[in-house]
Amino acid sequence: MVTTTTNPAVSAVNPREKALEDFRKKIMEHKEIEARLKQMREDLRSLTKEYDKSENDLKALQSVGQ
């Protein structure tokens, strides 16, 4: 029977490095979500502008019809 003793510091992942890796992953995830949010806000802005234009066109048509 062969027993080997391994250094726990070598075999276990360094908690600091794991925390840094998790932090980097969260930062990347945050950047991706931030980019999606920015795109959605731009889309909302353009849709709002389009909606306001159609509302103004309807008001103009209604005022002409009176």
Order of alpha helices (4+ residues) and beta strands (2+ residues): alpha-alpha
